[in-house]
Amino acid sequence: MSHLSAQMLGDDSDDDWDEGNVADPISIISGPNASKGDLMDALKAMQLEIQQLRDDNRTLKENNKVLVAEKPKRKQCVDAPDALVAHEQTISLYAREYGMMVEMFPDSELLMKKCLDLCTPFNSIDRYKTSATQESAFLDELYTHFPERIHDAVMGSMYFKDLVNKCITDARSNEIKKLCGVAGDIFNLPGKYFANVNYDRAGIADIQKMLGVSGKTQAYKIFPPLLFPGLQEDATLKTVFGNWTLVAKWSFQQVTPGSIAWAAVIAIFLLSPDTEFPGSGVGKSSTLNYKDLFFQYKKLLIAKWGTKRIKTIVTNINNHVFGGAKRLSDEINRAMLALDMETDSEEDTPPLSLTPSAVQVLSAPSAPSAPPVLSAPPILSAPEGPNLDIQPTNMEESASRAAVHANNQLNTNVEAAAPNDGEETDVVSGLRGRGRGKTRGKKATTQGPTRRGRSGVKVA
């Protein structure tokens, strides 16, 4: 007890000197000779000291909170000039495509470099000869993907690097989240294996077969059976990526070596025991090096891109992914051309239809093959006789009004279209729309006295 008391006093004395306060020393108690009163006094002193320490600790915590709140926050990235921010939307759009179709794990340092005047073509088989050619081809592919208008303005800056990496990570996370909902249909497995990211997929026999692993010590292969048709591995790699139906289920905008490699890596990740895609490229649970897998897949595809086997795979993917959309587009284009086409045939020009209450003022065409021809309008005369008292029915009255209106309209059109008495005018072209059949007629004349109605149109 005495030793403990002395040690505590020694430890606390430094704090007291730091704070500027010196506590009353407690006498060292000799255990065997201490009386009950001495022990009670020492216990009370220790309790008071502990309470003081608690109060000091609470005060220090409050002061620490204030200091943390007042401490200036460290900015995540340097404020970019307005000239760079103006291209943010363009960079974001192309960066998302870049991460899925070109490069899954871009080198951050290379994102800040400018493209050389003479670069190794990114689609050349010489791309992977040396580290220098790889770097040169990387820059060539990067600058080929992004639009030229931002090459000098933005690319090569810290802002460009940070935004590209962020967009690639966000786009990949969103795609994986969507794929987890349909992975069961893609692999023909129960959806519960993928809906729950923490599901123990390492113990599923069907998944182990696809990945080519077995037992507790799972040694993953660079080219698992999943990438071969019928899950049959080929040591010569002649049929690798032959399981194109699996790759074709991804939402590609364009089939490239990078997009096929991206789909293969994501397929392996979905089947792996990893619960989160690693930004570093190495799985936490599986220890799979996804970054190296993507590199090897893309390297093989670029080297063999011109071979007949790879061309067949690409053709099959194109037909599967884009075939339906292309057929629909072709049908729409044909329909639009048919609507825009001008023709002389009568079948393409719908005939004028009259309701039962209307009076026929157009005469039948003179020949079956000729287009409809307008005849001279009939002269409608009022009934004569003082004792004539005819009460027309509703149908007759409607027909009479329609005939008068049609007659007046035709007279107006003929007079307006004829500049003089001897000039011919085209009557049909103004009424039949886009048809090419035309009939020439001379200016219509009326016999007998005429009078002018309220609308100013001559009525016979």
C-alpha positions in Angstrom: 0.0 0.0 0.0 2.8 2.4 0.9 4.7 1.5 -2.3 1.5 2.1 -4.4 0.8 5.4 -2.7 4.4 6.7 -3.2 4.3 5.6 -6.9 1.1 7.4 -7.6 2.3 10.5 -5.9 5.5 10.4 -7.9 3.6 10.0 -11.2 1.1 12.8 -10.4 3.8 15.2 -9.3 5.0 15.8 -12.9 1.4 16.7 -14.0 1.0 19.0 -11.1 4.2 20.8 -11.9 3.2 21.1 -15.6 -0.2 22.6 -14.6 1.5 24.9 -12.1 -0.3 23.4 -9.1 1.4 21.5 -6.3 -0.8 19.1 -4.4 -0.4 18.5 -0.7 2.0 15.6 -0.2 0.6 12.5 1.4 2.8 11.0 4.0 4.3 7.7 3.2 2.4 5.0 5.1 4.3 2.1 6.5 2.0 -0.7 6.1 2.5 -2.9 9.1 2.6 0.0 11.6 -0.3 2.1 10.1 -3.3 2.6 12.2 -6.8 2.5 11.0 -7.1 6.3 11.2 -4.0 6.8 9.1 -5.4 4.5 6.4 -8.8 6.3 6.4 -7.0 9.7 6.0 -4.9 8.3 3.1 -8.0 6.9 1.4 -9.8 10.2 1.6 -6.8 12.0 0.2 -6.6 9.6 -2.7 -10.3 10.0 -3.4 -10.0 13.7 -3.5 -7.0 13.5 -5.8 -8.8 11.1 -8.2 -11.8 13.5 -8.4 -9.5 16.3 -9.2 -7.9 14.3 -12.0 -11.3 13.6 -13.4 -12.2 17.2 -13.4 -8.9 18.1 -15.1 -9.4 15.4 -17.7 -12.9 16.7 -18.5 -11.5 20.2 -18.9 -8.8 19.0 -21.2 -11.3 17.2 -23.4 -13.4 20.3 -23.8 -10.3 22.3 -24.7 -9.3 19.7 -27.2 -12.7 19.9 -28.9 -12.4 23.6 -29.2 -8.9 23.3 -30.8 -10.1 20.7 -33.2 -13.0 22.8 -34.3 -10.9 25.9 -34.8 -8.2 24.1 -36.6 -8.2 24.9 -40.3 -9.3 22.0 -42.4 -6.9 20.5 -44.8 -8.2 20.8 -48.3 -8.6 17.6 -50.3 -7.3 19.1 -53.4 -6.0 22.5 -54.6 -8.6 24.9 -55.9 -8.6 24.6 -59.6 -8.8 27.7 -61.9 -12.1 28.4 -63.6 -10.4 27.5 -66.9 -10.1 23.9 -65.7 -13.4 23.7 -63.9 -15.1 24.7 -67.2 -14.2 21.3 -68.7 -15.3 19.3 -65.6 -18.4 17.8 -67.3 -16.5 16.8 -70.4 -13.7 15.2 -68.4 -16.2 13.3 -66.2 -18.1 11.9 -69.1 -14.9 10.6 -70.9 -13.3 9.4 -67.7 -16.1 7.1 -66.9 -15.8 5.5 -70.4 -12.0 5.5 -70.1 -12.1 3.4 -66.9 -14.4 0.7 -68.5 -13.2 0.6 -72.1 -9.5 1.6 -71.9 -7.7 1.4 -68.6 -9.1 0.0 -65.4 -6.1 1.0 -63.2 -4.4 4.1 -64.7 -1.1 5.3 -63.5 -1.6 8.5 -61.6 1.9 9.8 -62.5 1.3 9.2 -66.2 -2.0 11.1 -66.0 0.0 14.2 -65.2 2.4 13.9 -68.2 2.0 15.5 -71.5 1.8 13.4 -74.7 5.0 13.2 -76.7 5.2 14.1 -80.3 6.2 10.6 -81.4 4.4 8.0 -79.3 4.2 4.3 -79.6 0.8 3.5 -81.1 -1.5 2.1 -78.3 -2.8 -0.7 -80.5 0.7 -1.8 -81.7 2.1 -5.2 -80.7 5.3 -3.3 -79.8 3.5 -1.7 -76.9 4.7 -4.1 -74.3 8.3 -4.5 -75.4 9.8 -2.1 -72.8 8.7 0.1 -70.0 9.4 3.1 -72.2 7.1 1.8 -75.0 4.4 1.0 -72.4 4.5 4.5 -71.0 4.5 6.1 -74.5 1.6 3.9 -75.6 -0.3 4.7 -72.4 -0.1 8.4 -73.2 -1.1 7.8 -76.8 -4.2 5.9 -75.8 -5.0 8.5 -73.1 -4.9 11.4 -75.5 -6.6 9.5 -78.2 -9.6 8.8 -76.0 -10.1 12.4 -74.6 -11.2 15.1 -77.0 -8.5 17.3 -78.5 -10.0 20.5 -77.1 -8.9 19.7 -73.6 -5.4 18.3 -74.4 -3.5 21.6 -73.8 -6.0 23.2 -71.5 -6.5 20.6 -68.8 -4.7 17.3 -69.4 -1.5 16.9 -67.5 -2.7 18.9 -64.5 -3.3 17.8 -60.9 -6.9 18.6 -61.3 -7.2 16.3 -64.3 -5.6 13.4 -62.5 -7.8 13.7 -59.4 -11.0 14.0 -61.4 -10.2 11.1 -63.7 -9.4 8.8 -60.8 -12.5 9.8 -58.9 -14.8 9.3 -61.9 -13.3 5.9 -62.7 -13.8 4.7 -59.1 -17.4 6.1 -58.8 -18.4 4.6 -62.2 -16.9 1.2 -61.3 -18.7 1.1 -57.9 -22.0 2.0 -59.6 -21.6 -0.7 -62.2 -20.7 -3.4 -59.6 -23.7 -2.4 -57.5 -26.0 -2.8 -60.5 -24.3 -6.1 -61.6 -24.8 -7.6 -58.1 -28.5 -7.4 -58.7 -28.4 -9.4 -62.0 -25.3 -11.6 -61.4 -27.5 -14.6 -60.6 -28.9 -14.4 -64.1 -25.5 -13.8 -65.7 -23.9 -16.9 -64.1 -27.0 -19.0 -63.9 -26.7 -19.2 -60.1 -29.0 -18.2 -57.2 -29.2 -14.5 -56.8 -28.7 -14.7 -53.1 -25.0 -15.5 -53.7 -24.5 -11.9 -55.0 -27.2 -9.8 -53.4 -25.5 -10.1 -50.0 -21.9 -9.0 -50.4 -20.9 -10.9 -47.2 -22.3 -14.2 -48.5 -19.7 -17.1 -48.2 -19.1 -17.7 -51.9 -15.8 -19.4 -51.2 -17.7 -22.6 -50.1 -20.0 -22.9 -53.2 -19.0 -25.8 -55.4 -20.3 -24.2 -58.6 -18.4 -21.0 -58.0 -15.2 -22.9 -57.2 -15.6 -24.8 -60.5 -15.9 -21.5 -62.4 -12.8 -20.1 -60.7 -10.8 -23.4 -60.9 -10.1 -23.7 -57.2 -10.8 -26.3 -54.6 -10.2 -26.9 -51.0 -9.3 -24.5 -48.3 -6.0 -23.4 -49.9 -7.5 -21.7 -53.0 -4.8 -20.9 -55.5 -6.4 -18.7 -58.1 -5.4 -19.0 -61.8 -4.7 -16.1 -64.1 -7.1 -17.6 -66.7 -9.8 -19.5 -64.8 -12.3 -21.9 -66.5 -14.8 -19.1 -66.4 -13.1 -17.5 -69.5 -13.3 -20.7 -71.6 -16.3 -22.1 -73.5 -18.0 -24.8 -71.5 -15.7 -24.1 -68.5 -13.1 -26.3 -70.3 -9.6 -25.0 -69.7 -7.2 -24.9 -72.6 -3.5 -25.0 -71.7 -2.6 -23.4 -75.1 -5.0 -20.5 -74.4 -6.4 -20.8 -77.9 -10.0 -20.7 -76.7 -9.5 -18.2 -73.9 -12.3 -15.5 -73.8 -14.3 -18.0 -75.9 -17.1 -17.7 -73.3 -18.1 -14.5 -75.1 -21.8 -14.9 -74.1 -20.8 -14.1 -70.5 -18.7 -11.0 -71.6 -21.5 -9.9 -73.9 -24.0 -9.5 -71.0 -22.1 -6.4 -69.9 -23.4 -3.0 -71.0 -20.7 -2.1 -73.5 -20.8 1.0 -75.7 -17.9 -0.3 -77.7 -15.9 -3.6 -77.8 -12.3 -2.9 -77.2 -9.4 -4.9 -75.6 -9.9 -2.9 -72.5 -13.7 -3.5 -72.3 -13.3 -7.3 -72.6 -10.5 -7.3 -70.0 -12.7 -5.1 -67.7 -15.6 -7.5 -68.0 -13.4 -10.5 -67.3 -11.9 -9.0 -64.2 -15.3 -7.9 -62.8 -16.7 -11.4 -63.4 -13.9 -12.9 -61.4 -14.5 -10.3 -58.6 -18.2 -11.1 -58.4 -17.5 -14.8 -57.9 -14.6 -14.2 -55.4 -15.0 -14.0 -51.7 -14.1 -10.3 -51.7 -16.8 -8.0 -50.4 -15.3 -4.8 -51.8 -13.4 -4.0 -55.0 -10.0 -2.9 -54.0 -8.7 0.5 -55.2 -5.2 -0.8 -54.8 -6.0 -3.8 -57.1 -5.4 -6.6 -54.6 -8.4 -8.4 -53.0 -8.5 -8.4 -49.2 -9.9 -11.9 -48.8 -8.9 -13.6 -51.9 -5.5 -11.8 -52.3 -6.3 -11.8 -56.0 -4.2 -9.2 -57.9 -7.0 -7.7 -60.1 -4.6 -5.1 -61.4 -2.3 -7.7 -62.8 -5.2 -9.7 -64.2 -6.4 -6.7 -66.2 -2.8 -6.0 -67.4 -2.4 -9.6 -68.6 -5.8 -9.8 -70.3 -5.4 -6.5 -72.2 -1.9 -7.4 -73.2 -3.0 -10.7 -74.7 -6.0 -9.2 -76.5 -3.9 -6.4 -78.0 -1.3 -8.9 -79.2 -3.9 -11.2 -80.8 -6.5 -8.6 -81.8 -5.9 -9.2 -85.5 -6.2 -12.9 -85.3 -9.2 -14.7 -86.8 -10.2 -16.2 -83.4 -10.4 -12.8 -81.6 -12.1 -11.2 -84.6 -14.8 -13.9 -84.3 -15.3 -13.3 -80.6 -15.6 -9.5 -81.2 -18.1 -10.1 -84.1 -20.2 -12.4 -81.9 -20.2 -9.8 -79.1 -21.1 -7.0 -81.5 -24.0 -9.0 -83.0 -25.2 -10.0 -79.5 -25.0 -6.5 -77.9 -25.6 -4.2 -80.8 -27.5 -6.4 -83.3 -31.0 -5.7 -81.9 -30.4 -2.0 -81.7 -29.1 -1.9 -85.2 -32.1 -3.8 -86.6 -34.4 -1.5 -84.9 -32.5 1.5 -86.2 -32.7 0.1 -89.8 -36.4 -0.3 -89.5 -36.9 3.2 -88.3 -34.7 4.6 -91.1 -36.7 2.7 -93.8 -39.9 4.0 -92.3 -38.6 7.5 -92.4 -37.5 7.2 -96.0 -40.9 5.8 -97.0 -42.6 8.8 -95.5 -40.3 11.3 -97.2 -40.4 9.6 -100.6 -42.3 11.5 -103.3 -44.2 9.2 -105.8 -46.5 9.5 -108.8 -48.5 6.4 -108.0 -52.1 6.9 -106.9 -51.7 4.3 -104.2 -49.2 6.5 -102.2 -51.6 9.5 -102.3 -54.8 9.0 -100.3 -57.9 10.1 -102.2 -60.2 12.8 -100.9 -63.1 11.4 -98.9 -66.5 13.0 -98.5 -68.9 12.6 -95.8 -72.4 11.3 -96.6 -73.9 14.8 -96.0 -71.6 16.5 -98.5 -72.5 17.0 -102.1 -70.1 15.6 -104.7 -68.6 18.5 -106.6 -65.6 16.6 -108.1 -66.2 14.7 -111.2 -64.7 11.2 -111.7 -61.4 11.0 -113.5 -61.5 10.5 -117.3 -59.1 7.6 -117.2 -58.4 5.0 -114.5 -54.7 5.6 -114.6 -55.0 9.4 -114.5 -55.2 11.4 -111.3 -58.4 12.9 -110.2 -59.4 16.0 -112.3 -61.6 18.9 -111.1 -64.4 19.7 -113.5 -65.9 23.1 -113.9 -68.1 23.9 -110.9 -71.8 23.6 -111.6 -74.0 26.7 -111.5 -76.5 26.5 -108.7 -79.7 28.4 -109.3 -82.4 29.1 -106.9 -85.9 27.6 -107.5 -88.3 29.8 -109.4 -92.0 30.2 -109.1 -94.0 32.2 -106.6 -96.1 29.2 -105.5 -93.1 26.9 -104.9 -93.0 26.0 -101.2 -90.5 23.2 -100.4 -89.4 22.4 -96.9 -86.0 20.8 -97.2 -85.1 18.0 -94.8 -82.0 18.3 -92.5 -80.0 16.2 -94.9 -81.0 18.2 -98.0 -80.3 21.5 -96.2 -76.9 20.3 -95.1 -76.1 19.1 -98.6 -77.2 22.4 -100.2 -75.1 24.5 -97.8 -72.1 22.3 -98.5 -72.6 22.6 -102.2 -72.8 26.4 -102.1 -69.7 26.6 -100.0 -67.7 24.3 -102.2 -68.9 26.2 -105.3 -67.8 29.6 -103.8 -64.5 28.2 -102.7 -63.7 26.8 -106.1 -64.6 30.0 -107.9 -62.4 32.0 -105.5 -59.4 29.6 -106.0 -59.8 29.7 -109.8 -59.9 33.5 -109.9 -57.1 34.0 -107.5 -54.8 31.6 -109.4 -55.4 33.1 -112.9 -53.4 36.3 -113.5 -55.3 36.9 -116.8 -57.9 35.5 -119.1 -55.5 33.7 -121.3 -53.1 32.2 -118.8 -53.5 28.7 -117.6 -53.5 27.8 -114.0 -52.9 24.6 -112.0 -55.9 23.9 -109.9 -55.1 20.4 -108.7 -51.6 21.2 -107.4 -53.0 23.4 -104.6 -55.5 20.8 -103.4 -53.8 17.4 -103.8 -50.8 18.2 -101.7 -47.6 16.5 -102.8 -49.0 14.6 -105.8 -47.5 15.4 -109.2 -50.6 14.9 -111.4 -51.7 18.2 -112.8 -54.6 19.3 -115.0 -54.6 22.7 -116.7 -57.8 24.6 -117.0 -58.7 28.0 -118.2 -60.2 30.7 -116.0 -63.8 29.9 -115.2 -66.4 32.4 -116.4 -70.0 32.8 -115.3 -73.0 33.5 -117.4 -75.7 35.9 -116.5 -75.8 38.5 -113.8 -73.8 38.0 -110.7 -74.1 39.4 -107.3 -71.6 39.8 -104.5 -72.4 38.1 -101.1 -71.4 39.3 -97.7 -68.0 37.8 -97.9 -67.2 39.6 -101.1 -67.2 36.3 -103.2 -69.0 36.3 -106.4 -72.0 34.0 -106.4 -73.8 32.9 -109.6 
